[in-house]
Amino acid sequence: MRLDHRRPQKQVCIFSDIGALYTLRPAAKKSGRKILFDDLGLIKNAAFVTLAGKILWLGEEKKLPKEYSKLKKDIKKISFDGATLLPGFIESHTHMIFAGSRAHEFDWRNQGVTYQEISKKGGGILSTLKQTRQAKAQDLLEHAQKNLDDFIRQGVTTLETKSGYALNAEGEKKLLNVAGQLKKIRVVRTYLGAHSLPPEFKSTSDYIDQMIAKDLPEIARRRLAERVDIFVEKGFFSVSDGRRYFDMARKLGLDTCVHADQLSLSGGAELAIDYGSASADHLIQIGEHEISRLAKSEVTCTLLPGADLYMKCAYPPARGLIDAGARVALATDFNPGTSPTQDLSLIGVLARVEMKMTLAEVIAAYTIGAAYALRLEKEMGSLEVGKAANFVVLESGIDELFYQIGKSPVRQTWFAAEMIFSKQD
């Protein structure tokens, strides 16, 4: 497990004068499924107490236990003057560490060139690969930290990032090492060696052989990643590739997730279900059979409407998944080619307008749903006793969330009971 770069405060902290505290506790009790407004767990005139970055007590301020209210030494008191608070957002799917730009591909796609055709022309993932392999680790780190800071300003307190833009042993380890050096919030590292076939190999089978024999064992031994991912799609990796890859990941104690059924019904969702993966991501091309199986499984369905917008794809069947009882997360899929956006407001608006998700469903998808997508639901995603004091302070009420594209209503971001961003700074 990656060590965080921030040390949580050891003193008791009392956070008070909270006008509206949305805890998401009811949503967590429902495992992030079939979310209603009441599942946001509103407490008016609230307070909570923390120690070492975790919540000790939470409730109405008038019920604050006397043992805390009477403390005078070794205590820190913070007033929020009637503001609205909710759990910190969790960005559960990014490709945040890369070099170079693929802005020119945007025009190609608008002229009707397909993703697969761009890849055959040397664009797409392989274009970023060339630039990322050549980049110095320090340059990648500085660029990635700026990207991370942009997420923090929008209320993100935990973020997942993948490798997959070097596709050789040395380069992939470089990317994962960079991810381990990012500061301020928790970063979950995912090895995405199976992102595309590198130019040195003639077949995905040969490449999978190498990852199984050499790359995966070394990454696990050096604890460079907590999870592995694979792009199951025509022209990329097959379900049979994924099974071999996941079998080795399991043996090494690495969790799994899948880029699933984005461009075609290629079996990614079925692979995720069969292996009990943490998440299946994209899920555009699935039908009733896959929806039913996902709803009955523990796999979190991570939907990435930013990529769908940029690639002019259909949007995932969010309503079908949610109504069937599946757990849903939302994420930006931030990457230099097919989703070059870090804007959480855009993702939320697309989810509401194009996928017919309610505001409560979007909030839950970016908190407790995303926590499940990273297997962190016991530590975060809702504000409860024993969980991390990761939260955001809003400028106004929750109605302003995921409403104006390009504008974040987040006033402050707090990680482990410490403020890491404020618009007043």
C-alpha positions in Angstrom: 0.0 0.0 0.0 1.3 3.4 -0.9 2.2 5.7 2.0 0.5 9.1 1.9 2.8 12.2 1.8 0.8 14.0 4.4 0.9 13.2 8.2 -2.6 13.5 9.7 -2.9 15.7 12.7 -2.5 14.0 16.0 -4.5 16.6 18.0 -8.3 16.5 18.5 -10.1 18.8 16.0 -13.7 20.0 16.4 -15.4 21.1 13.2 -18.5 23.1 14.0 -21.1 25.6 12.7 -21.9 23.4 9.7 -25.2 24.5 8.3 -25.7 21.4 6.2 -23.6 18.3 6.4 -24.3 15.6 3.8 -22.7 12.5 5.2 -23.7 9.9 2.5 -24.1 7.4 5.4 -27.4 6.0 4.1 -25.9 5.7 0.6 -23.0 3.7 2.1 -25.4 1.4 4.0 -27.0 0.7 0.6 -23.6 -0.1 -0.9 -24.1 2.9 -3.3 -27.1 1.3 -5.0 -30.5 2.9 -6.0 -29.6 6.2 -4.5 -32.4 8.6 -3.4 -32.1 12.2 -2.1 -32.5 11.0 1.5 -29.5 8.7 1.1 -27.3 11.8 1.1 -27.7 11.8 4.8 -28.3 15.4 5.6 -27.6 16.7 9.1 -28.5 20.3 9.8 -26.5 22.4 12.3 -23.9 19.7 12.5 -20.4 19.2 13.9 -17.8 16.4 13.9 -14.7 15.6 15.8 -11.5 14.1 14.4 -8.2 12.6 15.6 -5.3 11.7 13.4 -7.3 12.5 10.3 -10.2 10.2 11.1 -13.7 10.9 12.4 -14.3 10.2 16.1 -17.8 11.6 16.4 -20.4 13.2 14.1 -23.9 14.6 14.6 -26.0 17.6 15.5 -23.8 20.2 17.2 -26.2 20.5 20.1 -25.4 16.8 20.8 -21.7 17.2 20.9 -20.4 15.1 23.8 -19.3 17.2 26.8 -15.9 15.4 26.8 -15.1 17.2 23.6 -16.7 20.5 24.2 -14.9 21.0 27.5 -11.5 20.2 26.2 -9.2 23.3 26.4 -5.7 21.9 25.6 -4.4 19.9 22.7 -7.5 20.8 20.7 -8.2 22.7 17.5 -11.6 24.3 16.7 -12.7 25.2 13.2 -16.0 27.0 12.5 -17.6 26.9 9.0 -20.1 29.7 9.6 -23.1 27.8 8.4 -21.5 26.4 5.2 -22.4 23.2 3.4 -20.1 20.2 3.6 -20.0 16.8 2.0 -17.4 14.0 1.5 -14.4 14.7 -0.7 -14.8 13.6 -4.3 -13.0 10.5 -5.5 -11.7 10.5 -9.1 -11.5 6.8 -9.8 -10.3 6.6 -13.4 -7.5 8.7 -15.0 -4.5 8.4 -17.3 -2.9 11.5 -15.7 0.8 10.8 -16.2 1.9 11.4 -19.8 4.0 13.6 -22.0 3.1 15.5 -25.2 -0.2 16.5 -26.8 -2.7 14.8 -29.1 -4.7 17.9 -29.8 -4.4 17.4 -33.6 -6.4 14.1 -33.3 -9.4 16.1 -32.1 -9.9 17.4 -35.6 -9.3 14.0 -37.2 -12.1 12.5 -35.1 -14.4 15.4 -36.0 -13.7 14.6 -39.7 -14.9 11.0 -39.1 -11.6 9.2 -38.5 -12.3 6.3 -36.1 -10.3 5.5 -33.0 -8.9 2.3 -34.6 -7.9 4.2 -37.8 -6.1 6.8 -35.8 -4.2 4.1 -34.0 -3.2 2.5 -37.3 -1.9 5.9 -38.5 0.5 6.0 -35.5 -1.7 8.2 -33.4 -3.7 7.4 -30.3 -1.9 5.6 -27.5 1.2 4.9 -29.6 1.7 8.6 -30.2 1.7 9.4 -26.5 3.9 6.3 -26.0 6.8 7.8 -28.1 6.8 11.1 -26.2 6.3 9.5 -22.7 9.2 7.0 -23.2 11.5 9.9 -24.0 10.3 12.1 -21.1 12.4 12.6 -18.0 10.8 11.4 -14.7 11.1 14.8 -13.2 9.3 16.5 -16.0 6.5 13.9 -15.8 6.2 14.5 -12.1 6.0 18.2 -12.4 3.3 18.0 -15.1 1.4 15.3 -13.1 1.4 17.3 -9.9 0.0 20.3 -11.7 -2.8 18.1 -13.0 -3.4 16.7 -9.5 -3.6 20.2 -8.1 -6.3 21.0 -10.7 -8.3 18.1 -9.4 -7.8 19.1 -5.7 -9.2 22.6 -6.5 -12.4 20.8 -7.5 -12.7 18.9 -4.3 -10.9 15.7 -5.2 -9.3 14.0 -2.2 -8.4 10.6 -3.6 -7.4 9.9 -7.2 -6.6 6.8 -9.3 -4.0 7.0 -12.1 -2.8 4.4 -14.5 0.4 3.7 -16.3 0.0 2.5 -19.9 1.7 5.2 -21.9 5.2 3.6 -22.1 4.3 -0.1 -22.6 7.8 -1.3 -21.8 9.2 -2.5 -18.5 11.4 0.5 -17.9 8.9 3.1 -18.9 5.9 1.6 -17.1 7.9 1.5 -13.8 8.9 5.1 -14.4 5.2 6.1 -14.6 4.3 4.2 -11.5 7.2 5.6 -9.6 6.1 9.1 -10.6 2.6 8.3 -9.3 4.1 7.3 -6.0 5.7 10.7 -5.6 2.6 12.8 -6.1 1.7 14.8 -3.0 -1.2 16.2 -1.0 -3.9 13.5 -1.4 -4.1 9.7 -1.7 -3.2 8.3 -5.1 -4.1 4.8 -6.1 -1.8 3.3 -8.7 -3.0 1.0 -11.5 -0.7 -0.9 -13.9 -2.1 -0.7 -17.4 0.6 -2.5 -19.3 -2.3 -4.1 -21.4 -3.3 -0.7 -22.9 -2.2 -1.3 -26.4 0.2 -3.6 -28.3 3.7 -1.9 -28.2 5.5 -1.7 -31.6 8.2 -4.2 -30.4 5.7 -7.1 -30.4 3.8 -8.8 -33.2 0.9 -10.3 -31.2 -0.9 -9.6 -28.0 -0.3 -13.1 -26.9 3.5 -12.6 -27.0 3.2 -9.4 -25.1 0.9 -10.9 -22.4 3.5 -13.7 -22.1 6.2 -11.1 -21.2 4.0 -9.3 -18.7 3.1 -12.5 -17.0 6.7 -13.8 -16.9 8.5 -10.6 -16.0 6.7 -7.3 -15.7 3.8 -8.2 -13.3 5.9 -10.1 -10.8 8.4 -7.3 -10.6 5.7 -4.6 -10.2 4.1 -6.7 -7.4 7.4 -7.4 -5.7 8.3 -3.7 -5.7 4.7 -2.7 -4.7 4.5 -0.2 -7.6 0.8 -0.7 -8.1 -2.3 -2.0 -6.2 -4.2 -3.0 -9.3 -4.0 -4.0 -12.9 -6.2 -2.9 -15.8 -6.7 -4.2 -19.4 -8.3 -2.7 -22.5 -10.5 -5.4 -23.8 -11.5 -4.3 -27.3 -11.4 -5.4 -30.9 -7.9 -4.5 -32.3 -6.5 -4.4 -28.8 -6.8 -7.2 -26.2 -9.2 -10.2 -26.1 -11.0 -11.8 -23.2 -8.6 -14.8 -23.4 -5.7 -12.3 -23.1 -7.5 -10.8 -20.1 -8.0 -14.2 -18.4 -4.3 -15.1 -18.6 -3.3 -11.6 -17.4 -5.8 -11.6 -14.5 -4.8 -15.2 -13.4 -1.3 -13.9 -12.8 -2.5 -10.7 -11.1 -4.6 -12.8 -8.7 -1.6 -15.0 -7.8 0.4 -11.9 -7.1 -2.2 -10.3 -4.9 -3.1 -7.5 -7.3 -6.7 -6.3 -7.8 -8.2 -6.0 -11.2 -10.4 -3.6 -13.3 -11.3 -3.6 -17.0 -11.7 -1.1 -19.8 -14.9 -2.8 -20.9 -17.2 -2.7 -23.9 -16.4 0.8 -25.0 -16.4 0.5 -28.8 -18.0 -2.9 -29.2 -19.5 -5.6 -27.1 -16.2 -7.3 -26.6 -16.7 -9.2 -23.4 -15.0 -6.8 -20.9 -18.0 -6.7 -18.5 -18.2 -10.5 -18.5 -14.5 -10.7 -17.7 -14.8 -8.2 -14.8 -17.8 -10.2 -13.4 -16.1 -13.6 -13.7 -13.0 -12.3 -11.9 -14.8 -10.2 -9.3 -13.0 -7.1 -10.5 -13.3 -3.8 -8.6 -14.8 -2.1 -11.6 -15.8 -2.3 -15.2 -15.3 1.0 -16.9 -17.0 2.6 -20.0 -19.7 0.0 -20.6 -21.3 1.7 -23.6 -22.2 -1.3 -25.7 -23.7 -3.6 -23.0 -27.2 -5.0 -23.3 -29.8 -6.4 -20.9 -27.8 -9.5 -20.2 -24.7 -7.7 -19.1 -26.8 -5.1 -17.1 -28.5 -7.9 -15.2 -25.2 -9.7 -14.4 -23.5 -6.4 -13.3 -26.5 -5.5 -11.1 -26.2 -8.9 -9.3 -22.4 -8.6 -8.9 -20.1 -6.6 -6.7 -18.4 -5.0 -9.7 -18.8 -1.2 -9.7 -19.8 0.3 -13.1 -17.6 3.3 -13.7 -19.1 5.6 -16.4 -16.9 8.0 -18.3 -19.1 10.4 -20.3 -16.3 12.8 -21.0 -14.7 10.2 -23.3 -18.1 9.5 -24.9 -18.5 13.2 -25.7 -15.1 13.6 -27.2 -15.4 10.3 -29.2 -18.9 11.0 -30.3 -20.0 7.6 -28.8 -23.3 6.7 -27.4 -23.6 7.2 -23.6 -23.7 4.2 -21.2 -27.1 2.9 -20.1 -26.9 4.5 -16.7 -30.6 4.5 -16.0 -30.8 0.8 -16.9 -27.8 0.0 -14.7 -29.1 2.0 -11.7 -32.7 0.9 -11.9 -31.5 -2.7 -12.1 -29.5 -2.2 -8.9 -26.0 -1.9 -10.2 -23.6 0.4 -8.3 -22.3 3.3 -10.4 -19.3 5.6 -10.2 -18.4 8.6 -12.4 -14.9 9.7 -13.5 -13.3 12.0 -16.0 -11.1 9.4 -17.8 -8.6 12.3 -18.1 -6.1 11.5 -20.8 -4.4 13.4 -23.6 -6.4 11.9 -26.5 -9.9 10.7 -26.0 -10.9 12.6 -22.8 -8.6 15.7 -22.4 -10.7 17.2 -19.6 -10.3 17.4 -15.8 -13.6 19.2 -15.4 -15.8 17.3 -12.8 -18.6 19.8 -13.5 -18.7 18.7 -17.2 -18.8 15.0 -16.2 -21.7 15.6 -13.8 -23.7 17.7 -16.3 -23.3 15.0 -18.9 -24.4 12.4 -16.4 -27.5 14.5 -15.6 -28.4 15.6 -19.1 -27.3 12.7 -21.3 -27.6 9.8 -18.9 -30.6 11.0 -16.9 -29.0 10.7 -13.6 -30.3 12.7 -10.6 -28.2 15.1 -8.7 -28.2 12.7 -5.7 -27.0 9.8 -8.0 -24.2 11.9 -9.4 -23.0 13.0 -5.9 -23.1 9.3 -4.7 -21.3 8.2 -7.9 -18.4 10.6 -7.2 -18.2 9.7 -3.5 -19.3 6.3 -2.2 -19.6 4.7 -5.7 -16.1 5.8 -6.6 -14.8 4.5 -3.2 -16.2 1.1 -4.1 -14.6 1.3 -7.5 -11.2 1.5 -5.7 -12.1 -0.9 -2.9 -11.8 2.0 -0.4 -15.4 2.1 0.8 -14.4 1.1 4.4 -12.1 4.2 4.5 -13.8 6.9 2.6 -16.7 7.9 0.3 -18.9 8.9 3.2 -18.5 10.8 6.5 -18.8 8.3 9.3 -17.0 7.4 12.6 -13.8 5.6 11.7 -13.5 6.9 8.2 -11.1 9.6 6.9 -12.0 13.2 7.4 -11.8 14.0 3.7 -14.4 16.6 2.8 -15.3 19.7 0.7 -16.8 23.0 1.8 -19.2 24.5 -0.8 -19.7 28.2 -1.6 -23.5 27.6 -1.4 -25.9 24.6 -1.4 -25.5 21.3 -3.2 -27.9 22.5 -6.0 -24.9 24.3 -7.5 -23.0 21.1 -7.9 -22.7 19.7 -11.4 -24.7 22.5 -12.8 -22.4 25.1 -14.5 -19.8 23.6 -16.8 -16.4 25.0 -16.1 -17.3 26.3 -12.7 -16.6 24.5 -9.4 -18.6 25.6 -6.3 -16.0 24.1 -4.0 -14.6 26.7 -1.6 -12.2 24.4 0.3 -10.8 20.9 0.1 -9.8 19.0 3.2 -7.8 15.8 3.4 -7.3 13.9 6.6 -8.7 16.9 8.6 -6.2 19.4 7.0 -7.1 22.1 4.5 -5.2 21.6 1.3 -7.1 24.1 -0.9 -9.0 27.3 -0.3 -10.3 29.9 -2.7 -9.3 32.5 -0.1 -5.6 31.6 -0.5 
